[in-house]
Amino acid sequence: MSKAVFYHAGCPVCISAEQDLLNLIPENQVEIIHLGEEKSKVEAAEKAGVKSVPALVTPNGNVLHINFGASIEDLK
């Protein structure tokens, strides 16, 4: 994985985390995935180890769960 991937569901917690994240990581180094709009990517998020959103999957595969907006189960 060459980029970090930020998964979120569009809730206020997620949007705030996205803005903070983009202030820390250049936009060309992170892919933003809105699981509420891209339901087909929920399975990939789960396989990466995402249990809740917002979450950042680092380029080396670590999952950083940021606060708690929604369970991955709620997004299915």
Buried (B, 14 or more C-beta within 10 A) or exposed (E): EEEBBBBBBBBEBBBBBBEEBEEEBEEEEBBEBBBBEEEEBBEBBBEBEBEBBBBBBEEEEEBEBBEEBBEBEEBE
